[in-house]
Amino acid sequence: MSRTVLGLDTSNYRTSVAVVSEEGRVLMNYRELLPVPAGERGLRQSEAVFAHIRQLSAAEEALRQITEGTVAAVAASTSPRDGADSYMPVFMAGASFGRLTAAALGVPFIGTTHQRGHLAAAAAGTDLEKAGEYLALHLSGGTTDLLEVREESVTQIGGSLDLHAGQLVDRAGVAMGLAFPAGPELEKMAESGTSSGLLGCSMSKGDLFCHFSGAESQVQRWIADRSIPPENIAKEIYDLLARTVSRMICAGAEKSGFRQALVTGGVASSPLFRQMLVRRIRTRHQAPHIVFGQPELSGDNAVGVALIGLRKVIKG
């Protein structure tokens, strides 16, 4: 009977539970958004922890359906990213559940980070998974991180100096009456809009870093005075993200020497953003090759966490 690894991720957005086989097959990928009241831009950490506890209980039924193989280890994200100062209470929900489950089963518990889970899930099935070293851009509500990924280290070399890409999307969407997280609805709105590059890129330190707060202020003014149709505002946002990200990726490639860049995170799961980014980066001189993960594995999920656990098990 084959071995399996159980993975857990409890982010600010979603409760995720996954099971992968020792062959790397995804046997389960349970994901449930945290319940956010209409008009709100997220939950307080205490509210999110409670929501995760409830939703992890709901995942029990899904776990009972996994009868294939025996659990060899339990893995969970214990912090947002690498670094001793990286901490967020929401991850304690999944980590505690994972440690208890591992102890009950008598198997190892493997801790990792939310960001490493994103990278592992997006790289799965691509050439980057075997290469082990590449440039990456993690775009979500809590990160806009430009990263050098190597076998044993993930080093940030750029990113946002204020708002993150996902925060810009969510704040604009909620202000327009969309549900949180606003990405999917804002994308649908943008598909029928037009853009003219009205939001200027705000870059610094050789295009490795960016700012989104000025763009968010302008967007809020447009929403308040209704001077621009909502669908055009949405398209301007995606246009800004594509232009900004293309510049960061090219700057990162020049600094790191990597010629391939993995783009992942909730924002990167958007087909519209992917199309606009590829179109934009093709116009840039000596741009690196862009690699996207599967859309369902680009947003928050526990598959990457489980795959990290699987690698540890295989290595003994």
Residue pairs with C-beta under 8 A, 6 or more apart in sequence:
1 69
1 70
2 21
2 22
2 23
2 68
2 69
2 70
3 21
3 22
3 69
3 70
3 71
3 72
3 313
4 19
4 20
4 21
4 22
4 27
4 66
4 68
4 69
4 70
4 71
4 72
5 19
5 20
5 22
5 71
5 72
5 73
5 74
5 75
5 306
5 307
5 309
5 310
5 313
6 17
6 18
6 19
6 63
6 71
6 73
6 74
6 75
6 98
6 101
6 306
6 309
7 16
7 17
7 18
7 19
7 20
7 74
7 75
7 76
7 117
7 302
7 303
7 304
7 305
7 306
7 307
7 308
7 309
8 16
8 17
8 56
8 74
8 75
8 76
8 77
8 94
8 95
8 97
8 98
8 302
8 305
9 15
9 16
9 76
9 77
9 94
9 114
9 117
9 300
9 301
9 302
9 305
10 16
10 49
10 52
10 56
10 76
10 77
10 90
10 91
10 92
10 93
10 94
10 95
11 77
11 90
11 91
11 114
11 142
11 300
12 34
12 42
12 43
12 48
12 88
12 90
12 141
12 142
13 33
13 34
13 140
13 141
13 181
13 266
13 299
13 300
14 31
14 32
14 33
14 34
14 299
14 300
14 301
15 30
15 31
15 32
15 34
15 51
15 52
15 55
15 56
15 59
15 94
16 29
16 30
16 31
16 32
16 300
16 301
16 302
16 303
16 305
17 28
17 30
17 56
17 59
17 62
17 63
17 302
18 26
18 28
18 29
18 30
18 301
18 302
18 303
18 305
18 306
19 26
19 27
19 28
19 63
19 66
19 306
20 26
20 27
20 303
20 306
20 307
20 310
21 27
21 68
21 69
22 69
22 72
22 310
22 313
22 314
24 124
24 307
24 310
26 303
27 66
27 68
27 69
28 62
28 63
28 65
28 66
29 296
29 301
29 302
29 303
30 59
30 62
30 302
31 299
31 300
31 301
31 302
32 55
32 58
32 59
33 181
34 43
34 48
34 51
34 52
34 55
35 51
36 42
36 43
36 179
36 180
36 181
38 179
39 174
40 174
40 180
41 170
41 171
41 174
41 180
42 48
42 141
42 170
42 180
43 51
45 88
45 89
45 90
46 89
48 89
48 90
49 89
49 90
49 92
49 93
52 90
52 93
52 94
53 93
56 93
56 94
56 97
71 105
71 107
72 107
72 108
72 313
73 102
73 107
73 108
73 109
73 110
73 309
73 310
73 312
73 313
74 98
74 99
74 101
74 102
74 105
74 107
74 108
74 109
74 110
74 309
75 98
75 109
75 110
75 111
75 112
75 305
75 306
75 308
75 309
75 312
76 91
76 94
76 95
76 97
76 98
76 99
76 109
76 110
76 111
76 112
76 305
77 91
77 94
77 95
77 111
77 112
77 113
77 114
77 116
77 117
77 302
77 305
78 91
78 92
78 95
78 111
78 112
78 113
79 86
79 87
79 88
79 91
79 113
79 114
80 86
80 87
80 88
80 91
80 113
80 114
80 115
80 142
80 143
81 113
81 114
81 115
81 116
81 143
81 145
81 154
81 156
82 113
82 115
82 116
82 153
82 154
86 113
91 114
94 302
95 111
98 109
99 109
102 108
102 109
103 109
108 312
108 313
110 308
110 309
110 312
110 313
112 305
112 308
112 309
114 300
115 138
115 143
115 145
115 147
115 154
116 154
116 304
116 305
116 308
117 301
117 302
117 303
117 304
117 305
117 308
118 138
118 140
118 264
118 265
118 298
118 300
118 304
119 136
119 138
119 147
119 149
119 154
119 262
119 264
119 304
120 303
120 304
120 305
120 307
120 308
121 264
121 293
121 297
121 298
121 301
121 303
121 304
121 307
122 262
122 263
122 264
122 268
122 291
122 292
122 293
122 294
122 297
122 298
122 304
123 129
123 134
123 262
123 291
123 293
124 293
124 294
124 297
124 303
124 304
124 307
125 294
126 262
126 291
126 293
127 260
127 291
128 134
128 260
128 262
128 291
131 260
132 149
132 150
132 151
133 149
133 150
133 151
133 258
134 149
134 258
134 260
134 261
134 262
134 291
135 146
135 147
135 148
135 149
135 249
135 252
135 253
135 256
135 258
135 260
135 261
135 262
135 288
136 146
136 147
136 148
136 149
136 154
136 261
136 262
136 263
136 264
137 144
137 145
137 146
137 147
137 245
137 248
137 249
137 252
137 261
137 262
137 263
137 264
137 265
137 268
138 144
138 145
138 147
138 264
138 265
139 164
139 165
139 166
139 241
139 245
139 263
139 264
139 265
139 266
139 267
139 268
140 164
140 165
140 166
140 265
140 266
140 267
140 299
140 300
141 164
141 166
141 167
141 169
141 170
141 181
141 266
142 164
142 166
143 159
143 164
143 166
143 265
144 159
144 160
144 164
144 165
144 166
144 210
144 212
145 156
145 158
145 159
146 156
146 157
146 158
146 159
146 208
146 248
146 249
146 251
146 252
147 154
147 155
147 156
147 157
148 154
148 155
148 157
148 252
148 256
148 258
149 262
157 208
157 252
157 255
157 256
158 205
158 208
158 209
158 248
158 251
158 252
159 209
159 210
160 209
160 210
160 211
160 212
161 204
161 209
161 210
161 211
162 211
162 212
162 213
163 171
163 211
163 212
163 213
163 216
164 212
165 212
165 241
165 245
165 265
165 267
166 181
166 183
166 265
166 266
166 267
167 212
167 216
168 212
168 215
168 216
168 219
168 237
168 241
169 181
169 182
169 183
169 186
169 237
169 241
169 267
170 180
170 181
170 182
170 183
171 216
171 219
171 220
172 182
172 186
172 216
172 219
172 220
172 223
172 233
172 234
172 237
173 179
173 180
173 181
173 182
173 183
173 185
173 186
174 180
174 182
175 219
175 220
175 223
176 182
176 186
176 189
176 223
176 230
176 233
176 234
178 185
178 186
178 189
179 185
181 266
183 266
183 267
183 269
183 270
184 270
186 234
186 237
187 234
187 238
187 270
187 271
187 272
187 273
189 230
189 231
189 234
190 231
190 234
190 235
190 237
190 238
190 272
191 231
191 272
192 231
193 229
193 230
193 231
193 232
193 233
193 234
193 235
193 236
194 232
194 235
195 232
195 235
195 236
195 238
195 239
196 236
197 236
197 239
197 243
198 218
198 228
198 236
199 215
199 218
199 219
199 236
199 237
199 239
199 240
200 215
201 210
201 240
201 243
201 244
201 247
202 210
202 211
202 212
202 214
202 215
203 209
203 210
203 211
203 244
203 247
203 248
204 210
204 211
206 251
206 255
207 247
207 248
207 250
207 251
208 248
208 251
208 252
208 255
209 248
210 244
210 247
210 248
212 244
215 237
215 240
219 233
219 236
219 237
221 227
222 228
222 233
223 230
223 233
228 236
238 270
238 272
238 273
238 276
239 276
241 267
241 273
241 276
241 277
242 273
242 276
242 277
242 279
242 280
243 280
245 263
245 277
246 277
246 280
246 281
246 284
246 287
247 284
249 261
249 263
249 281
249 287
249 288
249 290
250 281
250 284
250 286
250 287
250 288
252 258
252 261
253 259
253 261
253 286
253 287
253 288
258 288
259 288
259 289
260 288
260 289
260 290
260 291
261 288
261 289
261 290
261 291
262 291
262 292
262 293
263 274
263 277
263 290
263 291
263 292
264 292
264 293
264 298
265 298
265 299
266 298
266 299
266 300
267 273
268 274
268 292
268 293
268 298
269 295
269 296
269 298
269 299
271 295
274 292
277 290
278 290
281 287
281 290
292 298
297 303
297 304
